[in-house]
Every structure is written in structure tokens, then in C-alpha cells.
Amino acid sequence: QVHLVESGGGFVQPGGSLNLSCAVSESISSVNTMAWYRQAPGKQRELVAGTTTSGRLIAADSVKGRFAISKDNAKNTIYLLMENLKPEDTAVYYCSIKGSWGQGTQVTVSS
């Protein structure tokens, strides 16, 4: 089973930025489908950003223009660049690839 480890979360003020990382235990060079999800307290897990099998980028309306997903095949790492963060972005963020999930990383946006 693929092992994923997220990192890069933390506490940030509104308007700030964070770049989340997801280290994958095996090669992702041939993988097109990947995604970041988040789950806020009391809410269901939701898709934040991802790529389809055809490589098309998708993103939740609430993060379009602010968040971007990417990957580095040489490092077997998936990224989520988050800019202009808002308090409603506060959640645990999870990466998913090859049917596996990471343990999540907490993002807190507050003044």
C-alpha cells in the first residue's frame, strides 16, 4: 500500500499563504489522478483541488484562484499552494493518490 505523509500545515493570519506537501512512498511519475481534501470540525470531508485521469485541473469554487495543486515527480511529492487564506479555510488537509490517504495536516487561519 502506498504511504503518504502530509506536512506544511500550521497557523497563519488571514491573507497569508501556506504550501502543503505530501510525500509519497513510491513513484508518482505515471500518475495523473491526485487530490487534496479537507475536513473542518463538524463538516464532511470535501474535495479542495485535484487532477483527473486526463490531467485536467479541478478545484472547489471556494478556492479557485487561491489554491493550486502540483507535483514533483523527482521528489515523489504532491503540493498544495494556498494563498490569500481565509478563516473558513481552517481544516485538516489530506492528500490522496493511488487510492491511499495521508494522516492529514492541520491548517488554522485566524487573526
Jmol script that loads the backbone (N, CA, C; Angstrom):
load data "model"
ATOM      1  N   GLN A   1       0.838  -1.182   0.000  1.00  0.00           N
ATOM      2  CA  GLN A   1       0.000   0.000   0.000  1.00  0.00           C
ATOM      3  C   GLN A   1       0.876   1.236   0.000  1.00  0.00           C
ATOM      4  N   VAL A   2       0.418   2.244  -0.729  1.00  0.00           N
ATOM      5  CA  VAL A   2       1.161   3.482  -0.814  1.00  0.00           C
ATOM      6  C   VAL A   2       1.065   4.235   0.507  1.00  0.00           C
ATOM      7  N   HIS A   3       2.178   4.799   0.944  1.00  0.00           N
ATOM      8  CA  HIS A   3       2.227   5.547   2.205  1.00  0.00           C
ATOM      9  C   HIS A   3       2.393   7.026   1.887  1.00  0.00           C
ATOM     10  N   LEU A   4       1.494   7.850   2.459  1.00  0.00           N
ATOM     11  CA  LEU A   4       1.520   9.290   2.204  1.00  0.00           C
ATOM     12  C   LEU A   4       1.743  10.036   3.518  1.00  0.00           C
ATOM     13  N   VAL A   5       2.567  11.063   3.490  1.00  0.00           N
ATOM     14  CA  VAL A   5       2.807  11.878   4.675  1.00  0.00           C
ATOM     15  C   VAL A   5       2.677  13.344   4.300  1.00  0.00           C
ATOM     16  N   GLU A   6       1.662  14.006   4.880  1.00  0.00           N
ATOM     17  CA  GLU A   6       1.468  15.437   4.638  1.00  0.00           C
ATOM     18  C   GLU A   6       2.288  16.257   5.635  1.00  0.00           C
ATOM     19  N   SER A   7       2.657  17.453   5.216  1.00  0.00           N
ATOM     20  CA  SER A   7       3.352  18.395   6.087  1.00  0.00           C
ATOM     21  C   SER A   7       3.115  19.810   5.561  1.00  0.00           C
ATOM     22  N   GLY A   8       3.507  20.785   6.362  1.00  0.00           N
ATOM     23  CA  GLY A   8       3.405  22.168   5.920  1.00  0.00           C
ATOM     24  C   GLY A   8       2.242  22.939   6.500  1.00  0.00           C
ATOM     25  N   GLY A   9       1.392  22.270   7.266  1.00  0.00           N
ATOM     26  CA  GLY A   9       0.290  22.979   7.881  1.00  0.00           C
ATOM     27  C   GLY A   9       0.772  23.856   9.021  1.00  0.00           C
ATOM     28  N   GLY A  10      -0.140  24.619   9.567  1.00  0.00           N
ATOM     29  CA  GLY A  10       0.216  25.486  10.683  1.00  0.00           C
ATOM     30  C   GLY A  10      -0.799  26.574  10.892  1.00  0.00           C
ATOM     31  N   PHE A  11      -0.364  27.576  11.631  1.00  0.00           N
ATOM     32  CA  PHE A  11      -1.218  28.711  11.963  1.00  0.00           C
ATOM     33  C   PHE A  11      -0.811  29.891  11.095  1.00  0.00           C
ATOM     34  N   VAL A  12      -1.798  30.535  10.467  1.00  0.00           N
ATOM     35  CA  VAL A  12      -1.493  31.670   9.600  1.00  0.00           C
ATOM     36  C   VAL A  12      -2.608  32.699   9.728  1.00  0.00           C
ATOM     37  N   GLN A  13      -2.256  33.952   9.567  1.00  0.00           N
ATOM     38  CA  GLN A  13      -3.253  35.019   9.619  1.00  0.00           C
ATOM     39  C   GLN A  13      -4.003  35.110   8.293  1.00  0.00           C
ATOM     40  N   PRO A  14      -5.211  35.647   8.309  1.00  0.00           N
ATOM     41  CA  PRO A  14      -5.950  35.834   7.050  1.00  0.00           C
ATOM     42  C   PRO A  14      -5.122  36.618   6.038  1.00  0.00           C
ATOM     43  N   GLY A  15      -5.184  36.171   4.794  1.00  0.00           N
ATOM     44  CA  GLY A  15      -4.387  36.782   3.744  1.00  0.00           C
ATOM     45  C   GLY A  15      -3.035  36.138   3.553  1.00  0.00           C
ATOM     46  N   GLY A  16      -2.656  35.272   4.478  1.00  0.00           N
ATOM     47  CA  GLY A  16      -1.369  34.616   4.400  1.00  0.00           C
ATOM     48  C   GLY A  16      -1.362  33.431   3.448  1.00  0.00           C
ATOM     49  N   SER A  17      -0.204  32.768   3.375  1.00  0.00           N
ATOM     50  CA  SER A  17      -0.028  31.647   2.454  1.00  0.00           C
ATOM     51  C   SER A  17       0.617  30.455   3.148  1.00  0.00           C
ATOM     52  N   LEU A  18       0.336  29.295   2.642  1.00  0.00           N
ATOM     53  CA  LEU A  18       0.986  28.065   3.083  1.00  0.00           C
ATOM     54  C   LEU A  18       1.173  27.169   1.870  1.00  0.00           C
ATOM     55  N   ASN A  19       2.210  26.356   1.909  1.00  0.00           N
ATOM     56  CA  ASN A  19       2.434  25.381   0.842  1.00  0.00           C
ATOM     57  C   ASN A  19       2.498  23.993   1.477  1.00  0.00           C
ATOM     58  N   LEU A  20       1.442  23.221   1.314  1.00  0.00           N
ATOM     59  CA  LEU A  20       1.393  21.885   1.885  1.00  0.00           C
ATOM     60  C   LEU A  20       2.134  20.900   0.986  1.00  0.00           C
ATOM     61  N   SER A  21       2.758  19.929   1.614  1.00  0.00           N
ATOM     62  CA  SER A  21       3.470  18.885   0.875  1.00  0.00           C
ATOM     63  C   SER A  21       2.902  17.524   1.239  1.00  0.00           C
ATOM     64  N   CYS A  22       2.975  16.616   0.306  1.00  0.00           N
ATOM     65  CA  CYS A  22       2.532  15.237   0.528  1.00  0.00           C
ATOM     66  C   CYS A  22       3.590  14.317  -0.077  1.00  0.00           C
ATOM     67  N   ALA A  23       4.393  13.724   0.788  1.00  0.00           N
ATOM     68  CA  ALA A  23       5.447  12.819   0.344  1.00  0.00           C
ATOM     69  C   ALA A  23       4.855  11.430   0.110  1.00  0.00           C
ATOM     70  N   VAL A  24       5.103  10.886  -1.060  1.00  0.00           N
ATOM     71  CA  VAL A  24       4.546   9.596  -1.445  1.00  0.00           C
ATOM     72  C   VAL A  24       5.656   8.547  -1.447  1.00  0.00           C
ATOM     73  N   SER A  25       5.349   7.346  -0.985  1.00  0.00           N
ATOM     74  CA  SER A  25       6.365   6.316  -0.780  1.00  0.00           C
ATOM     75  C   SER A  25       6.799   5.604  -2.058  1.00  0.00           C
ATOM     76  N   GLU A  26       6.151   5.915  -3.178  1.00  0.00           N
ATOM     77  CA  GLU A  26       6.564   5.289  -4.431  1.00  0.00           C
ATOM     78  C   GLU A  26       6.422   6.289  -5.572  1.00  0.00           C
ATOM     79  N   SER A  27       6.878   5.903  -6.731  1.00  0.00           N
ATOM     80  CA  SER A  27       6.906   6.809  -7.865  1.00  0.00           C
ATOM     81  C   SER A  27       5.503   7.290  -8.253  1.00  0.00           C
ATOM     82  N   ILE A  28       5.408   8.587  -8.554  1.00  0.00           N
ATOM     83  CA  ILE A  28       4.141   9.162  -8.999  1.00  0.00           C
ATOM     84  C   ILE A  28       4.253   9.696 -10.426  1.00  0.00           C
ATOM     85  N   SER A  29       5.336   9.393 -11.087  1.00  0.00           N
ATOM     86  CA  SER A  29       5.569   9.964 -12.418  1.00  0.00           C
ATOM     87  C   SER A  29       4.513   9.550 -13.437  1.00  0.00           C
ATOM     88  N   SER A  30       3.924   8.372 -13.252  1.00  0.00           N
ATOM     89  CA  SER A  30       2.938   7.895 -14.217  1.00  0.00           C
ATOM     90  C   SER A  30       1.509   8.118 -13.743  1.00  0.00           C
ATOM     91  N   VAL A  31       1.358   8.817 -12.633  1.00  0.00           N
ATOM     92  CA  VAL A  31       0.035   9.026 -12.050  1.00  0.00           C
ATOM     93  C   VAL A  31      -0.491  10.404 -12.419  1.00  0.00           C
ATOM     94  N   ASN A  32      -1.690  10.446 -12.972  1.00  0.00           N
ATOM     95  CA  ASN A  32      -2.324  11.720 -13.315  1.00  0.00           C
ATOM     96  C   ASN A  32      -3.361  12.146 -12.285  1.00  0.00           C
ATOM     97  N   THR A  33      -3.959  11.162 -11.606  1.00  0.00           N
ATOM     98  CA  THR A  33      -5.052  11.468 -10.693  1.00  0.00           C
ATOM     99  C   THR A  33      -4.530  11.625  -9.278  1.00  0.00           C
ATOM    100  N   MET A  34      -4.731  12.789  -8.713  1.00  0.00           N
ATOM    101  CA  MET A  34      -4.322  13.078  -7.344  1.00  0.00           C
ATOM    102  C   MET A  34      -5.239  14.172  -6.824  1.00  0.00           C
ATOM    103  N   ALA A  35      -5.281  14.312  -5.519  1.00  0.00           N
ATOM    104  CA  ALA A  35      -6.204  15.296  -4.960  1.00  0.00           C
ATOM    105  C   ALA A  35      -5.832  15.677  -3.541  1.00  0.00           C
ATOM    106  N   TRP A  36      -6.267  16.849  -3.170  1.00  0.00           N
ATOM    107  CA  TRP A  36      -6.239  17.322  -1.792  1.00  0.00           C
ATOM    108  C   TRP A  36      -7.691  17.496  -1.336  1.00  0.00           C
ATOM    109  N   TYR A  37      -7.963  17.034  -0.124  1.00  0.00           N
ATOM    110  CA  TYR A  37      -9.259  17.195   0.503  1.00  0.00           C
ATOM    111  C   TYR A  37      -9.050  17.939   1.818  1.00  0.00           C
ATOM    112  N   ARG A  38     -10.147  18.392   2.391  1.00  0.00           N
ATOM    113  CA  ARG A  38     -10.082  18.971   3.727  1.00  0.00           C
ATOM    114  C   ARG A  38     -11.345  18.632   4.495  1.00  0.00           C
ATOM    115  N   GLN A  39     -11.188  18.646   5.806  1.00  0.00           N
ATOM    116  CA  GLN A  39     -12.331  18.397   6.684  1.00  0.00           C
ATOM    117  C   GLN A  39     -12.273  19.358   7.855  1.00  0.00           C
ATOM    118  N   ALA A  40     -13.279  20.204   7.921  1.00  0.00           N
ATOM    119  CA  ALA A  40     -13.396  21.149   9.029  1.00  0.00           C
ATOM    120  C   ALA A  40     -14.212  20.495  10.149  1.00  0.00           C
ATOM    121  N   PRO A  41     -14.068  20.969  11.387  1.00  0.00           N
ATOM    122  CA  PRO A  41     -14.822  20.388  12.505  1.00  0.00           C
ATOM    123  C   PRO A  41     -16.317  20.399  12.238  1.00  0.00           C
ATOM    124  N   GLY A  42     -16.947  19.243  12.413  1.00  0.00           N
ATOM    125  CA  GLY A  42     -18.379  19.153  12.234  1.00  0.00           C
ATOM    126  C   GLY A  42     -18.852  19.106  10.808  1.00  0.00           C
ATOM    127  N   LYS A  43     -17.928  19.065   9.875  1.00  0.00           N
ATOM    128  CA  LYS A  43     -18.297  19.042   8.455  1.00  0.00           C
ATOM    129  C   LYS A  43     -17.749  17.800   7.769  1.00  0.00           C
ATOM    130  N   GLN A  44     -18.323  17.495   6.612  1.00  0.00           N
ATOM    131  CA  GLN A  44     -17.840  16.361   5.846  1.00  0.00           C
ATOM    132  C   GLN A  44     -16.556  16.716   5.107  1.00  0.00           C
ATOM    133  N   ARG A  45     -15.791  15.690   4.798  1.00  0.00           N
ATOM    134  CA  ARG A  45     -14.584  15.896   4.016  1.00  0.00           C
ATOM    135  C   ARG A  45     -14.991  16.350   2.613  1.00  0.00           C
ATOM    136  N   GLU A  46     -14.278  17.347   2.094  1.00  0.00           N
ATOM    137  CA  GLU A  46     -14.600  17.873   0.779  1.00  0.00           C
ATOM    138  C   GLU A  46     -13.360  17.966  -0.095  1.00  0.00           C
ATOM    139  N   LEU A  47     -13.584  17.843  -1.399  1.00  0.00           N
ATOM    140  CA  LEU A  47     -12.500  17.991  -2.350  1.00  0.00           C
ATOM    141  C   LEU A  47     -12.087  19.458  -2.430  1.00  0.00           C
ATOM    142  N   VAL A  48     -10.800  19.700  -2.353  1.00  0.00           N
ATOM    143  CA  VAL A  48     -10.272  21.058  -2.467  1.00  0.00           C
ATOM    144  C   VAL A  48      -9.734  21.289  -3.880  1.00  0.00           C
ATOM    145  N   ALA A  49      -8.841  20.431  -4.304  1.00  0.00           N
ATOM    146  CA  ALA A  49      -8.245  20.559  -5.629  1.00  0.00           C
ATOM    147  C   ALA A  49      -7.718  19.206  -6.055  1.00  0.00           C
ATOM    148  N   GLY A  50      -7.700  18.974  -7.360  1.00  0.00           N
ATOM    149  CA  GLY A  50      -7.212  17.702  -7.843  1.00  0.00           C
ATOM    150  C   GLY A  50      -6.991  17.703  -9.338  1.00  0.00           C
ATOM    151  N   THR A  51      -6.568  16.565  -9.843  1.00  0.00           N
ATOM    152  CA  THR A  51      -6.397  16.396 -11.286  1.00  0.00           C
ATOM    153  C   THR A  51      -7.110  15.122 -11.702  1.00  0.00           C
ATOM    154  N   THR A  52      -7.683  15.148 -12.885  1.00  0.00           N
ATOM    155  CA  THR A  52      -8.408  13.994 -13.405  1.00  0.00           C
ATOM    156  C   THR A  52      -7.460  13.069 -14.163  1.00  0.00           C
ATOM    157  N   THR A  53      -7.979  11.942 -14.627  1.00  0.00           N
ATOM    158  CA  THR A  53      -7.160  10.991 -15.370  1.00  0.00           C
ATOM    159  C   THR A  53      -6.597  11.595 -16.651  1.00  0.00           C
ATOM    160  N   SER A  54      -7.285  12.602 -17.177  1.00  0.00           N
ATOM    161  CA  SER A  54      -6.806  13.275 -18.384  1.00  0.00           C
ATOM    162  C   SER A  54      -5.885  14.441 -18.066  1.00  0.00           C
ATOM    163  N   GLY A  55      -5.620  14.642 -16.771  1.00  0.00           N
ATOM    164  CA  GLY A  55      -4.726  15.702 -16.368  1.00  0.00           C
ATOM    165  C   GLY A  55      -5.393  17.058 -16.164  1.00  0.00           C
ATOM    166  N   ARG A  56      -6.717  17.099 -16.289  1.00  0.00           N
ATOM    167  CA  ARG A  56      -7.437  18.359 -16.115  1.00  0.00           C
ATOM    168  C   ARG A  56      -7.459  18.754 -14.646  1.00  0.00           C
ATOM    169  N   LEU A  57      -7.226  20.026 -14.379  1.00  0.00           N
ATOM    170  CA  LEU A  57      -7.257  20.524 -13.015  1.00  0.00           C
ATOM    171  C   LEU A  57      -8.687  20.813 -12.591  1.00  0.00           C
ATOM    172  N   ILE A  58      -9.016  20.458 -11.380  1.00  0.00           N
ATOM    173  CA  ILE A  58     -10.318  20.763 -10.808  1.00  0.00           C
ATOM    174  C   ILE A  58     -10.115  21.383  -9.438  1.00  0.00           C
ATOM    175  N   ALA A  59     -11.059  22.220  -9.026  1.00  0.00           N
ATOM    176  CA  ALA A  59     -10.943  22.881  -7.731  1.00  0.00           C
ATOM    177  C   ALA A  59     -12.324  23.283  -7.243  1.00  0.00           C
ATOM    178  N   ALA A  60     -12.470  23.291  -5.943  1.00  0.00           N
ATOM    179  CA  ALA A  60     -13.721  23.764  -5.352  1.00  0.00           C
ATOM    180  C   ALA A  60     -13.883  25.243  -5.664  1.00  0.00           C
ATOM    181  N   ASP A  61     -15.121  25.669  -5.846  1.00  0.00           N
ATOM    182  CA  ASP A  61     -15.376  27.073  -6.166  1.00  0.00           C
ATOM    183  C   ASP A  61     -14.796  28.004  -5.101  1.00  0.00           C
ATOM    184  N   SER A  62     -14.812  27.552  -3.868  1.00  0.00           N
ATOM    185  CA  SER A  62     -14.374  28.398  -2.754  1.00  0.00           C
ATOM    186  C   SER A  62     -12.871  28.676  -2.765  1.00  0.00           C
ATOM    187  N   VAL A  63     -12.109  27.883  -3.530  1.00  0.00           N
ATOM    188  CA  VAL A  63     -10.651  28.067  -3.528  1.00  0.00           C
ATOM    189  C   VAL A  63     -10.090  28.430  -4.892  1.00  0.00           C
ATOM    190  N   LYS A  64     -10.939  28.495  -5.905  1.00  0.00           N
ATOM    191  CA  LYS A  64     -10.459  28.821  -7.250  1.00  0.00           C
ATOM    192  C   LYS A  64      -9.765  30.180  -7.255  1.00  0.00           C
ATOM    193  N   GLY A  65      -8.617  30.209  -7.891  1.00  0.00           N
ATOM    194  CA  GLY A  65      -7.842  31.438  -7.937  1.00  0.00           C
ATOM    195  C   GLY A  65      -6.953  31.651  -6.727  1.00  0.00           C
ATOM    196  N   ARG A  66      -7.113  30.821  -5.701  1.00  0.00           N
ATOM    197  CA  ARG A  66      -6.293  30.953  -4.482  1.00  0.00           C
ATOM    198  C   ARG A  66      -5.421  29.740  -4.217  1.00  0.00           C
ATOM    199  N   PHE A  67      -5.899  28.550  -4.572  1.00  0.00           N
ATOM    200  CA  PHE A  67      -5.173  27.302  -4.310  1.00  0.00           C
ATOM    201  C   PHE A  67      -4.731  26.677  -5.633  1.00  0.00           C
ATOM    202  N   ALA A  68      -3.584  25.993  -5.603  1.00  0.00           N
ATOM    203  CA  ALA A  68      -3.092  25.317  -6.792  1.00  0.00           C
ATOM    204  C   ALA A  68      -2.424  24.004  -6.408  1.00  0.00           C
ATOM    205  N   ILE A  69      -2.759  22.946  -7.117  1.00  0.00           N
ATOM    206  CA  ILE A  69      -2.159  21.628  -6.876  1.00  0.00           C
ATOM    207  C   ILE A  69      -1.072  21.390  -7.916  1.00  0.00           C
ATOM    208  N   SER A  70      -0.010  20.748  -7.481  1.00  0.00           N
ATOM    209  CA  SER A  70       1.071  20.421  -8.403  1.00  0.00           C
ATOM    210  C   SER A  70       1.820  19.205  -7.860  1.00  0.00           C
ATOM    211  N   LYS A  71       2.748  18.691  -8.643  1.00  0.00           N
ATOM    212  CA  LYS A  71       3.556  17.570  -8.166  1.00  0.00           C
ATOM    213  C   LYS A  71       4.965  17.678  -8.710  1.00  0.00           C
ATOM    214  N   ASP A  72       5.876  17.078  -7.984  1.00  0.00           N
ATOM    215  CA  ASP A  72       7.274  16.990  -8.395  1.00  0.00           C
ATOM    216  C   ASP A  72       7.600  15.507  -8.518  1.00  0.00           C
ATOM    217  N   ASN A  73       7.684  15.015  -9.738  1.00  0.00           N
ATOM    218  CA  ASN A  73       7.913  13.582  -9.942  1.00  0.00           C
ATOM    219  C   ASN A  73       9.265  13.140  -9.386  1.00  0.00           C
ATOM    220  N   ALA A  74      10.259  13.999  -9.468  1.00  0.00           N
ATOM    221  CA  ALA A  74      11.593  13.631  -8.986  1.00  0.00           C
ATOM    222  C   ALA A  74      11.609  13.432  -7.474  1.00  0.00           C
ATOM    223  N   LYS A  75      10.730  14.157  -6.780  1.00  0.00           N
ATOM    224  CA  LYS A  75      10.675  14.058  -5.318  1.00  0.00           C
ATOM    225  C   LYS A  75       9.507  13.198  -4.837  1.00  0.00           C
ATOM    226  N   ASN A  76       8.716  12.669  -5.770  1.00  0.00           N
ATOM    227  CA  ASN A  76       7.520  11.889  -5.391  1.00  0.00           C
ATOM    228  C   ASN A  76       6.675  12.663  -4.386  1.00  0.00           C
ATOM    229  N   THR A  77       6.455  13.920  -4.674  1.00  0.00           N
ATOM    230  CA  THR A  77       5.758  14.805  -3.742  1.00  0.00           C
ATOM    231  C   THR A  77       4.666  15.586  -4.461  1.00  0.00           C
ATOM    232  N   ILE A  78       3.528  15.692  -3.785  1.00  0.00           N
ATOM    233  CA  ILE A  78       2.396  16.488  -4.261  1.00  0.00           C
ATOM    234  C   ILE A  78       2.315  17.737  -3.396  1.00  0.00           C
ATOM    235  N   TYR A  79       1.978  18.847  -4.009  1.00  0.00           N
ATOM    236  CA  TYR A  79       1.908  20.109  -3.278  1.00  0.00           C
ATOM    237  C   TYR A  79       0.516  20.733  -3.394  1.00  0.00           C
ATOM    238  N   LEU A  80       0.191  21.555  -2.393  1.00  0.00           N
ATOM    239  CA  LEU A  80      -0.988  22.400  -2.468  1.00  0.00           C
ATOM    240  C   LEU A  80      -0.559  23.788  -2.012  1.00  0.00           C
ATOM    241  N   LEU A  81      -0.430  24.685  -2.966  1.00  0.00           N
ATOM    242  CA  LEU A  81      -0.095  26.066  -2.642  1.00  0.00           C
ATOM    243  C   LEU A  81      -1.386  26.806  -2.328  1.00  0.00           C
ATOM    244  N   MET A  82      -1.443  27.384  -1.162  1.00  0.00           N
ATOM    245  CA  MET A  82      -2.647  28.084  -0.713  1.00  0.00           C
ATOM    246  C   MET A  82      -2.289  29.544  -0.460  1.00  0.00           C
ATOM    247  N   GLU A  83      -2.972  30.435  -1.135  1.00  0.00           N
ATOM    248  CA  GLU A  83      -2.727  31.865  -0.999  1.00  0.00           C
ATOM    249  C   GLU A  83      -4.002  32.583  -0.577  1.00  0.00           C
ATOM    250  N   ASN A  84      -3.829  33.773  -0.053  1.00  0.00           N
ATOM    251  CA  ASN A  84      -4.968  34.582   0.400  1.00  0.00           C
ATOM    252  C   ASN A  84      -5.910  33.754   1.281  1.00  0.00           C
ATOM    253  N   LEU A  85      -5.326  33.127   2.268  1.00  0.00           N
ATOM    254  CA  LEU A  85      -6.101  32.237   3.131  1.00  0.00           C
ATOM    255  C   LEU A  85      -7.145  32.989   3.930  1.00  0.00           C
ATOM    256  N   LYS A  86      -8.260  32.305   4.160  1.00  0.00           N
ATOM    257  CA  LYS A  86      -9.390  32.868   4.890  1.00  0.00           C
ATOM    258  C   LYS A  86      -9.691  31.995   6.098  1.00  0.00           C
ATOM    259  N   PRO A  87     -10.348  32.545   7.119  1.00  0.00           N
ATOM    260  CA  PRO A  87     -10.688  31.731   8.297  1.00  0.00           C
ATOM    261  C   PRO A  87     -11.486  30.474   7.932  1.00  0.00           C
ATOM    262  N   GLU A  88     -12.305  30.553   6.903  1.00  0.00           N
ATOM    263  CA  GLU A  88     -13.099  29.388   6.513  1.00  0.00           C
ATOM    264  C   GLU A  88     -12.267  28.300   5.835  1.00  0.00           C
ATOM    265  N   ASP A  89     -10.998  28.549   5.602  1.00  0.00           N
ATOM    266  CA  ASP A  89     -10.095  27.521   5.085  1.00  0.00           C
ATOM    267  C   ASP A  89      -9.532  26.642   6.202  1.00  0.00           C
ATOM    268  N   THR A  90      -9.843  26.991   7.448  1.00  0.00           N
ATOM    269  CA  THR A  90      -9.373  26.210   8.583  1.00  0.00           C
ATOM    270  C   THR A  90      -9.931  24.792   8.520  1.00  0.00           C
ATOM    271  N   ALA A  91      -9.046  23.812   8.546  1.00  0.00           N
ATOM    272  CA  ALA A  91      -9.448  22.411   8.420  1.00  0.00           C
ATOM    273  C   ALA A  91      -8.206  21.525   8.514  1.00  0.00           C
ATOM    274  N   VAL A  92      -8.454  20.229   8.574  1.00  0.00           N
ATOM    275  CA  VAL A  92      -7.378  19.253   8.390  1.00  0.00           C
ATOM    276  C   VAL A  92      -7.337  18.916   6.897  1.00  0.00           C
ATOM    277  N   TYR A  93      -6.159  19.016   6.320  1.00  0.00           N
ATOM    278  CA  TYR A  93      -5.992  18.796   4.890  1.00  0.00           C
ATOM    279  C   TYR A  93      -5.338  17.434   4.643  1.00  0.00           C
ATOM    280  N   TYR A  94      -5.907  16.707   3.694  1.00  0.00           N
ATOM    281  CA  TYR A  94      -5.450  15.357   3.372  1.00  0.00           C
ATOM    282  C   TYR A  94      -5.093  15.269   1.886  1.00  0.00           C
ATOM    283  N   CYS A  95      -4.053  14.543   1.579  1.00  0.00           N
ATOM    284  CA  CYS A  95      -3.769  14.248   0.182  1.00  0.00           C
ATOM    285  C   CYS A  95      -4.207  12.811  -0.103  1.00  0.00           C
ATOM    286  N   SER A  96      -4.490  12.568  -1.372  1.00  0.00           N
ATOM    287  CA  SER A  96      -4.930  11.246  -1.793  1.00  0.00           C
ATOM    288  C   SER A  96      -4.383  10.935  -3.175  1.00  0.00           C
ATOM    289  N   ILE A  97      -3.810   9.741  -3.309  1.00  0.00           N
ATOM    290  CA  ILE A  97      -3.287   9.288  -4.595  1.00  0.00           C
ATOM    291  C   ILE A  97      -3.243   7.775  -4.576  1.00  0.00           C
ATOM    292  N   LYS A  98      -3.509   7.163  -5.715  1.00  0.00           N
ATOM    293  CA  LYS A  98      -3.484   5.698  -5.830  1.00  0.00           C
ATOM    294  C   LYS A  98      -4.373   5.023  -4.783  1.00  0.00           C
ATOM    295  N   GLY A  99      -5.474   5.652  -4.440  1.00  0.00           N
ATOM    296  CA  GLY A  99      -6.415   5.053  -3.506  1.00  0.00           C
ATOM    297  C   GLY A  99      -6.005   5.121  -2.049  1.00  0.00           C
ATOM    298  N   SER A 100      -4.897   5.786  -1.774  1.00  0.00           N
ATOM    299  CA  SER A 100      -4.418   5.895  -0.398  1.00  0.00           C
ATOM    300  C   SER A 100      -4.582   7.314   0.127  1.00  0.00           C
ATOM    301  N   TRP A 101      -4.548   7.435   1.453  1.00  0.00           N
ATOM    302  CA  TRP A 101      -4.707   8.726   2.127  1.00  0.00           C
ATOM    303  C   TRP A 101      -3.577   8.938   3.126  1.00  0.00           C
ATOM    304  N   GLY A 102      -3.256  10.212   3.329  1.00  0.00           N
ATOM    305  CA  GLY A 102      -2.322  10.542   4.389  1.00  0.00           C
ATOM    306  C   GLY A 102      -3.053  10.728   5.698  1.00  0.00           C
ATOM    307  N   GLN A 103      -2.295  11.098   6.731  1.00  0.00           N
ATOM    308  CA  GLN A 103      -2.873  11.264   8.067  1.00  0.00           C
ATOM    309  C   GLN A 103      -3.441  12.657   8.273  1.00  0.00           C
ATOM    310  N   GLY A 104      -3.127  13.571   7.378  1.00  0.00           N
ATOM    311  CA  GLY A 104      -3.656  14.926   7.456  1.00  0.00           C
ATOM    312  C   GLY A 104      -2.706  15.897   8.120  1.00  0.00           C
ATOM    313  N   THR A 105      -2.870  17.167   7.778  1.00  0.00           N
ATOM    314  CA  THR A 105      -2.110  18.244   8.403  1.00  0.00           C
ATOM    315  C   THR A 105      -3.065  19.389   8.697  1.00  0.00           C
ATOM    316  N   GLN A 106      -2.964  19.939   9.898  1.00  0.00           N
ATOM    317  CA  GLN A 106      -3.898  20.961  10.352  1.00  0.00           C
ATOM    318  C   GLN A 106      -3.505  22.328   9.796  1.00  0.00           C
ATOM    319  N   VAL A 107      -4.493  23.031   9.260  1.00  0.00           N
ATOM    320  CA  VAL A 107      -4.327  24.412   8.831  1.00  0.00           C
ATOM    321  C   VAL A 107      -5.315  25.266   9.612  1.00  0.00           C
ATOM    322  N   THR A 108      -4.801  26.273  10.291  1.00  0.00           N
ATOM    323  CA  THR A 108      -5.637  27.176  11.065  1.00  0.00           C
ATOM    324  C   THR A 108      -5.400  28.599  10.586  1.00  0.00           C
ATOM    325  N   VAL A 109      -6.465  29.263  10.171  1.00  0.00           N
ATOM    326  CA  VAL A 109      -6.386  30.638   9.689  1.00  0.00           C
ATOM    327  C   VAL A 109      -7.172  31.522  10.654  1.00  0.00           C
ATOM    328  N   SER A 110      -6.461  32.390  11.341  1.00  0.00           N
ATOM    329  CA  SER A 110      -7.108  33.214  12.347  1.00  0.00           C
ATOM    330  C   SER A 110      -6.268  34.447  12.623  1.00  0.00           C
ATOM    331  N   SER A 111      -6.948  35.507  12.995  1.00  0.00           N
ATOM    332  CA  SER A 111      -6.242  36.723  13.383  1.00  0.00           C
ATOM    333  C   SER A 111      -6.033  36.774  14.887  1.00  0.00           C
TER     334      SER A 111
END
end "model"
wireframe off; spacefill off
backbone 0.3
color backbone group
